């Protein structure tokens, strides 16, 4: 039971650390690199160093999470990283959409959803696949970005009236 409390505390500390890094100078550099790497190079920032730093920090968090998970499982076995689990983790990242709030929301959805659909045992994977297709069409940029409408009305698709030009 104490692993739950440890996980909650570590998740809170991780969110706090990621938020503070995102709001730092390195976070600004990372966002700039994501938007336009060439422009960042042109102002003299070392893009490779910032990419390496982000890789190292990601490895640190992944290593800490793996160490906690391995001590919780008490056995480290390759079957713990099965294909299904890897796909779920990748889907969490994709549905997260590049923001911390989006990632937390996607994680919550992907943890709760399989449990809710467990009632439909035979059709569970079909329902989850269908839901993923709908989510990726409705929110192609993930939960961290503005949603796109599923069905546009005919009024939105109609052409705009021509602008009135002033002639004198």
N, C-alpha and C positions, 0 to 999 in steps of 0.2 A: 504494500500500500504506500510505503514511503517513496517508491519510484514515481508515483503519480505526482506527489508534491515536488519531488526533485525535477521532474519534467516540466511542471508548470513554472517553477522558479527559473529554470534554465531557458525556457521559451520566453519568459518575460525579459530576462537579461539579454537574450539574443535580439529580441525586438528592440530593446533599448539601445544596444550596441549598433545594430544596423541603422536605426533611425539617426543616431548621432553621426555615424559615418556618412550617411546619405546627405546630411546637412553640412558636412565639413567641406574643406577645399578639395579633398580627394573625391568626394561624392559629386561635386560640381564637375570635376575633370571627367569622371566616369560617365555622367550624363552627357557631357559634351562629346566625348568619344563615341558614344552610342549614336548621337545625332549626326555628327560630321567629323570623321577622323582626320580628314585632310585639313580642315580648318584648325583643328586642335594642334596638329603638327606645325601649321604655319605660324602659330603664335609662340612656338618654342617649347611646348610641353613634351615631355618624354612619354609618348603613347605606350611604348613597350613596357616601361616601368610601371605605369598605372595598370596595365592589363595584368602584369605579373603580380602586382599587389592584390588585385581583386581575386586572382586565382589562388593566391596564398591564403587570403582571408576566408574564401569559400572552402578551401581544404581544411583550415582550422576548424570551422564550424562543422563540416562533415565528419571530421575525425572525432571531435567531441561527442557529436550525436551518435556516431558508430560505437564509441567506447561505452557510452551509457547504455545503448541498446544491447551490446554484447554482454555487459554485466547483468542486464535484466534477463536475457535469454539463458545465461550461464553456459551456453555452448555456442561456439562460432562454427557455422557450417555453411557451405556454399548454397544450400537450399534455402537459406534465409533470404537470399537475394534472387528469388525466383523471377521468371519473366513477368508474371502477373503484377508483382509488387513494383517492378521497375517501370512497367507501363503506367501504373497508377501514379507513381512519383513524377514521371514525365508529364502526365496529363495535368497534375497539380501545378506544375511549373507553367505549362502552356496556358491553362485557364487562368492562372494568376495574372497574366498580362503585364508583368514588369513592375508591379507596385506591391508594396508590403501588404496593404489592405486587401488587394485582389488575391494575393497568394494565400492569406489567412482564410478568406472567404472560399476560395477554391478548395483548400484543404478541408475545411469544415464540410463542404458539400460532398466531396469525394470520400470522406470518412463516414458520413451519415447515410449517404445514398445506398451503398451496398447493404447496409443493415435494414433500411426501410424496404428495399425491394427483395429481401430474403424470403418474404411471404410467397412471392411468385417464383418458386424454386426453379421450375423448368424454363421459364421465360426471363429469368433475371438478367442474364448476359445480353439477351436481345433488347430488353428494356434499357439497360445501361448504355448499350451501343447507340440505340435510337436517341436517348437523352443527350449523349455526347455529340451526336451529329446536329441535333437541334441547338445545343449550347454553342457549338462552333459556328453555326450559321447566324445565330442571334448575336453572339458576342465574339466575333472573329479575333478581336484583340484581347480577349480575356476579361476577367472581372475587374481589372484595374483600369479599364478605359470605358469611354462612353458607349452604351449599347446601340446597336443598329436595329431599326424596326424590322420585324419579320415580314410583314405584309404592308406595302405602301398603298395608300388610298389613291384613287384615280385623280383626285385633285392635286396631289403632290407630283404626279407624273405629268400633268398638263403643262404645256409650254407657257412661259411667262408672256404677258401682253407686251407688244412693242413699246419702247420708250418714246415719249413725246419729245420731238426736237423743236427747239424754238427757232423759228425762221423769221427774219425781219427784212 
